[in-house]
């Protein structure tokens, strides 16, 4: 996700995997104001409760704010976009028991793509595992 705070620069390059695949949940506690975005209600995979997320384009092209050259709302992207780092996701997954990790990666194609993106970025720009 394209807009990172100064303290959390992620060298995404041209990768847009997370913008294409992830639901971006809005977090009012982090200052996100749902009314400022085009949103949909989805079930949060962690809590199982309804949650507001950025809308996706109908053609499966990912986040509605993803343009040809990346994020079109850099200066006001939600907190999840500013803070996400696929390398942390990679380390989080690597911390799970192998069988559980393999099952999640097999059953959730979004998890697999994000994991692979995190693995690739980790190889190019390593992040210490203690940061996970
Ligand atoms: S708001 Fe921008 S950074 Fe966030 S998912 Fe959409 S395109 Fe990516």
py3Dmol code that shows the C-alpha trace and the ligand (Angstrom):
import py3Dmol

protein = """\
ATOM      1  CA  UNK A   1       0.000   0.000   0.000  1.00  0.00           C
ATOM      2  CA  UNK A   2       1.485   3.153  -1.229  1.00  0.00           C
ATOM      3  CA  UNK A   3       1.497   5.853   1.419  1.00  0.00           C
ATOM      4  CA  UNK A   4       3.824   5.126   4.317  1.00  0.00           C
ATOM      5  CA  UNK A   5       4.571   7.417   7.197  1.00  0.00           C
ATOM      6  CA  UNK A   6       8.132   8.652   7.520  1.00  0.00           C
ATOM      7  CA  UNK A   7       8.907   6.124  10.253  1.00  0.00           C
ATOM      8  CA  UNK A   8       7.538   3.249   8.252  1.00  0.00           C
ATOM      9  CA  UNK A   9       8.851   3.439   4.723  1.00  0.00           C
ATOM     10  CA  UNK A  10       8.321   0.186   2.885  1.00  0.00           C
ATOM     11  CA  UNK A  11      10.247  -0.169  -0.393  1.00  0.00           C
ATOM     12  CA  UNK A  12       7.227  -1.424  -2.365  1.00  0.00           C
ATOM     13  CA  UNK A  13       8.617  -0.462  -5.772  1.00  0.00           C
ATOM     14  CA  UNK A  14       5.965  -1.179  -8.360  1.00  0.00           C
ATOM     15  CA  UNK A  15       4.389  -3.993  -6.333  1.00  0.00           C
ATOM     16  CA  UNK A  16       0.689  -3.471  -5.715  1.00  0.00           C
ATOM     17  CA  UNK A  17      -0.200  -6.895  -4.370  1.00  0.00           C
ATOM     18  CA  UNK A  18      -1.700  -5.659  -1.114  1.00  0.00           C
ATOM     19  CA  UNK A  19      -3.679  -2.895  -2.883  1.00  0.00           C
ATOM     20  CA  UNK A  20      -5.058  -5.460  -5.304  1.00  0.00           C
ATOM     21  CA  UNK A  21      -5.887  -8.194  -2.835  1.00  0.00           C
ATOM     22  CA  UNK A  22      -6.448  -6.911   0.665  1.00  0.00           C
ATOM     23  CA  UNK A  23      -9.499  -5.450   2.275  1.00  0.00           C
ATOM     24  CA  UNK A  24      -8.454  -2.170   3.848  1.00  0.00           C
ATOM     25  CA  UNK A  25     -10.403  -1.925   7.089  1.00  0.00           C
ATOM     26  CA  UNK A  26     -11.020   1.542   8.477  1.00  0.00           C
ATOM     27  CA  UNK A  27     -10.018   2.081  12.081  1.00  0.00           C
ATOM     28  CA  UNK A  28     -11.616   5.103  13.766  1.00  0.00           C
ATOM     29  CA  UNK A  29      -9.229   4.652  16.694  1.00  0.00           C
ATOM     30  CA  UNK A  30      -6.407   5.411  14.259  1.00  0.00           C
ATOM     31  CA  UNK A  31      -8.164   8.502  12.921  1.00  0.00           C
ATOM     32  CA  UNK A  32      -9.842   6.944   9.897  1.00  0.00           C
ATOM     33  CA  UNK A  33     -13.132   8.652   9.009  1.00  0.00           C
ATOM     34  CA  UNK A  34     -15.243   6.201   7.024  1.00  0.00           C
ATOM     35  CA  UNK A  35     -17.397   8.965   5.497  1.00  0.00           C
ATOM     36  CA  UNK A  36     -14.372  10.296   3.638  1.00  0.00           C
ATOM     37  CA  UNK A  37     -14.031   7.107   1.602  1.00  0.00           C
ATOM     38  CA  UNK A  38     -15.989   4.914  -0.753  1.00  0.00           C
ATOM     39  CA  UNK A  39     -16.576   1.891   1.459  1.00  0.00           C
ATOM     40  CA  UNK A  40     -18.376  -1.418   1.693  1.00  0.00           C
ATOM     41  CA  UNK A  41     -19.369  -3.529   4.667  1.00  0.00           C
ATOM     42  CA  UNK A  42     -17.549  -6.844   4.877  1.00  0.00           C
ATOM     43  CA  UNK A  43     -16.989  -9.437   7.549  1.00  0.00           C
ATOM     44  CA  UNK A  44     -13.702  -8.897   9.322  1.00  0.00           C
ATOM     45  CA  UNK A  45     -11.727 -12.158   9.064  1.00  0.00           C
ATOM     46  CA  UNK A  46     -10.291 -11.817  12.559  1.00  0.00           C
ATOM     47  CA  UNK A  47     -13.282 -10.651  14.563  1.00  0.00           C
ATOM     48  CA  UNK A  48     -16.044 -12.186  12.442  1.00  0.00           C
ATOM     49  CA  UNK A  49     -17.982  -8.928  12.872  1.00  0.00           C
ATOM     50  CA  UNK A  50     -19.167  -6.546  10.124  1.00  0.00           C
ATOM     51  CA  UNK A  51     -16.584  -3.867   9.365  1.00  0.00           C
ATOM     52  CA  UNK A  52     -16.162  -0.964   6.915  1.00  0.00           C
ATOM     53  CA  UNK A  53     -13.507  -1.457   4.269  1.00  0.00           C
ATOM     54  CA  UNK A  54     -12.457   0.488   1.203  1.00  0.00           C
ATOM     55  CA  UNK A  55     -14.532  -0.539  -1.794  1.00  0.00           C
ATOM     56  CA  UNK A  56     -13.008  -2.651  -4.501  1.00  0.00           C
ATOM     57  CA  UNK A  57     -13.434  -2.124  -8.211  1.00  0.00           C
ATOM     58  CA  UNK A  58     -16.091  -4.395  -9.681  1.00  0.00           C
ATOM     59  CA  UNK A  59     -13.704  -5.996 -12.163  1.00  0.00           C
ATOM     60  CA  UNK A  60     -11.546  -7.477  -9.443  1.00  0.00           C
ATOM     61  CA  UNK A  61      -8.899  -4.816  -9.986  1.00  0.00           C
ATOM     62  CA  UNK A  62      -8.442  -4.248  -6.287  1.00  0.00           C
ATOM     63  CA  UNK A  63      -8.875  -1.122  -4.186  1.00  0.00           C
ATOM     64  CA  UNK A  64     -11.072   1.501  -5.766  1.00  0.00           C
ATOM     65  CA  UNK A  65      -8.328   4.071  -5.195  1.00  0.00           C
ATOM     66  CA  UNK A  66      -5.669   2.088  -7.026  1.00  0.00           C
ATOM     67  CA  UNK A  67      -4.837   3.892 -10.255  1.00  0.00           C
ATOM     68  CA  UNK A  68      -2.575   3.024 -13.140  1.00  0.00           C
ATOM     69  CA  UNK A  69       0.387   4.564 -11.318  1.00  0.00           C
ATOM     70  CA  UNK A  70      -0.443   3.437  -7.807  1.00  0.00           C
ATOM     71  CA  UNK A  71      -2.469   4.955  -5.013  1.00  0.00           C
ATOM     72  CA  UNK A  72      -4.525   7.992  -6.000  1.00  0.00           C
ATOM     73  CA  UNK A  73      -5.084   9.134  -2.408  1.00  0.00           C
ATOM     74  CA  UNK A  74      -1.543   9.036  -1.012  1.00  0.00           C
ATOM     75  CA  UNK A  75      -2.064  12.071   1.184  1.00  0.00           C
ATOM     76  CA  UNK A  76      -5.132  10.659   2.900  1.00  0.00           C
ATOM     77  CA  UNK A  77      -4.805   6.886   2.674  1.00  0.00           C
ATOM     78  CA  UNK A  78      -6.234   5.073   5.728  1.00  0.00           C
ATOM     79  CA  UNK A  79      -4.062   3.952   8.621  1.00  0.00           C
ATOM     80  CA  UNK A  80      -3.919   0.347   7.465  1.00  0.00           C
ATOM     81  CA  UNK A  81      -2.358   1.475   4.174  1.00  0.00           C
ATOM     82  CA  UNK A  82       0.148   3.672   5.963  1.00  0.00           C
ATOM     83  CA  UNK A  83       1.227   0.947   8.348  1.00  0.00           C
ATOM     84  CA  UNK A  84       1.097  -2.282   6.383  1.00  0.00           C
ATOM     85  CA  UNK A  85       4.365  -4.032   5.639  1.00  0.00           C
ATOM     86  CA  UNK A  86       4.146  -7.385   3.848  1.00  0.00           C
ATOM     87  CA  UNK A  87       7.472  -8.408   5.445  1.00  0.00           C
ATOM     88  CA  UNK A  88       5.794  -8.269   8.840  1.00  0.00           C
ATOM     89  CA  UNK A  89       3.014 -10.402   7.431  1.00  0.00           C
ATOM     90  CA  UNK A  90       5.662 -12.818   6.173  1.00  0.00           C
ATOM     91  CA  UNK A  91       7.241 -13.044   9.635  1.00  0.00           C
ATOM     92  CA  UNK A  92       3.845 -13.384  11.270  1.00  0.00           C
ATOM     93  CA  UNK A  93       3.060 -16.344   9.010  1.00  0.00           C
ATOM     94  CA  UNK A  94       6.507 -17.859   9.548  1.00  0.00           C
ATOM     95  CA  UNK A  95       5.799 -17.772  13.275  1.00  0.00           C
ATOM     96  CA  UNK A  96       2.869 -20.131  12.862  1.00  0.00           C
ATOM     97  CA  UNK A  97       3.212 -23.901  13.019  1.00  0.00           C
ATOM     98  CA  UNK A  98       4.169 -25.204   9.588  1.00  0.00           C
ATOM     99  CA  UNK A  99       0.995 -27.233   9.107  1.00  0.00           C
ATOM    100  CA  UNK A 100      -1.231 -24.278   9.980  1.00  0.00           C
ATOM    101  CA  UNK A 101       0.738 -21.959   7.731  1.00  0.00           C
ATOM    102  CA  UNK A 102       0.565 -24.362   4.813  1.00  0.00           C
ATOM    103  CA  UNK A 103      -3.167 -24.799   5.278  1.00  0.00           C
ATOM    104  CA  UNK A 104      -3.825 -21.048   5.392  1.00  0.00           C
ATOM    105  CA  UNK A 105      -1.669 -20.454   2.323  1.00  0.00           C
ATOM    106  CA  UNK A 106      -3.429 -23.241   0.475  1.00  0.00           C
ATOM    107  CA  UNK A 107      -6.946 -22.158   1.391  1.00  0.00           C
ATOM    108  CA  UNK A 108      -6.583 -18.374   1.012  1.00  0.00           C
ATOM    109  CA  UNK A 109      -5.149 -17.246  -2.279  1.00  0.00           C
ATOM    110  CA  UNK A 110      -4.794 -13.699  -0.954  1.00  0.00           C
ATOM    111  CA  UNK A 111      -2.674 -15.008   1.907  1.00  0.00           C
ATOM    112  CA  UNK A 112      -0.469 -16.901  -0.543  1.00  0.00           C
ATOM    113  CA  UNK A 113       0.168 -13.877  -2.759  1.00  0.00           C
ATOM    114  CA  UNK A 114       0.816 -11.597   0.198  1.00  0.00           C
ATOM    115  CA  UNK A 115       3.127 -14.157   1.759  1.00  0.00           C
ATOM    116  CA  UNK A 116       5.092 -14.488  -1.473  1.00  0.00           C
ATOM    117  CA  UNK A 117       5.289 -10.694  -1.858  1.00  0.00           C
ATOM    118  CA  UNK A 118       6.532 -10.439   1.731  1.00  0.00           C
ATOM    119  CA  UNK A 119       9.051 -13.205   1.162  1.00  0.00           C
ATOM    120  CA  UNK A 120      10.378 -11.511  -1.981  1.00  0.00           C
ATOM    121  CA  UNK A 121      10.645  -8.127  -0.309  1.00  0.00           C
ATOM    122  CA  UNK A 122      12.285  -9.706   2.725  1.00  0.00           C
ATOM    123  CA  UNK A 123      14.978 -11.161   0.475  1.00  0.00           C
ATOM    124  CA  UNK A 124      15.636  -7.812  -1.227  1.00  0.00           C
ATOM    125  CA  UNK A 125      15.248  -5.553   1.813  1.00  0.00           C
ATOM    126  CA  UNK A 126      15.535  -7.678   4.967  1.00  0.00           C
ATOM    127  CA  UNK A 127      13.631  -6.744   8.062  1.00  0.00           C
ATOM    128  CA  UNK A 128      14.848  -8.375  11.290  1.00  0.00           C
ATOM    129  CA  UNK A 129      12.432 -11.018  12.562  1.00  0.00           C
ATOM    130  CA  UNK A 130      12.341  -9.336  15.978  1.00  0.00           C
ATOM    131  CA  UNK A 131      10.330  -6.521  14.394  1.00  0.00           C
ATOM    132  CA  UNK A 132       7.513  -8.922  13.556  1.00  0.00           C
TER     133      UNK A 132
END
"""
ligand_1 = """\
8
LIG
S -5.994 3.470 -0.522
Fe -4.178 3.542 -1.775
S -2.553 2.491 -0.582
Fe -4.575 1.936 0.288
S -5.125 -0.011 -0.730
Fe -6.071 1.687 -1.875
S -4.586 2.141 -3.511
Fe -3.513 0.932 -1.950
"""
view = py3Dmol.view(width=600, height=400)
view.addModel(protein, "pdb")
view.setStyle({"model": 0}, {"cartoon": {"style": "trace"}})
view.addModel(ligand_1, "xyz")
view.setStyle({"model": 1}, {"stick": {}})
view.zoomTo()
view.show()
